[in-house]
Amino acid sequence: MPKMKTNCSAKKRFTLTASGKIKRKHAFKSHILTKKSTKRKRNLTYFGDVHKSDQKNVKLMLNML
């Protein structure tokens, strides 16, 4: 039986924490930043957690299940 392949796009976008949560970056921080407020851009800088309803799909893409 061949090995399961990790989804390369998911590998680049998500990281697993020590407690088992999945970290992700915020969207809307790459371009057209002039019309966005400083507060909004600053809050998009920090990492977020993947929502509970999406965690199973992300773990499948990362071969964590």
N, C-alpha and C positions, 0 to 999 in steps of 0.2 A: 504494500500500500504506500503511495507517495505521501510525503509530508504536506501538511497544510501550509499554504503561503500566507504571510502577513500582508494585509492591504497596505501598500506603500504610502498612499495618501494619508491614511490614518496614522501611520508610523510617524510621519512628519508633523502631524497636528496635535497629537495627544501624548501626554506622559502620565505614568502611573505614580501615585504618591506612596509613601511607606504605609499609610493607613488603608490603602486600597481604593482611594478615590481617584478619579481621572481628571487631570488638569487640562484646560484648554485656553487659548487666547481669544480675546474679543475681536469681533469683526468691526468694520468701518473705521480702521485706523491707518489705512494704507495711502489714500489720496483724497483730494478735495477737502483739505483740512482747514481752509481759510474760513469757511462759513460755520464751522463747528466751534463751540465755545471752548475756552481753555479748560474749564472744569470737566466738560464732556470728554475731551481728549485725554486728560489726566486719568479719569476713571476707566477709560478703555485700555490704559497701559497695563493694568494689573491682570493677573490670571484669574480665571473663574473655574468653577466646577461644572462638569457635565451633569445635566439634569438626570434625575433618577430614572425617568422613563426612557432615556436614550442610552443609559449605561450598558445594557445588555447588548445592544447593537454594536457599540464601540468596542466592547470586549470581544465580540465575535470577530470583528475586523482585525483586532490585535492578537487573535488566538489566545485569549486569556481564559476562555471557558473550557 
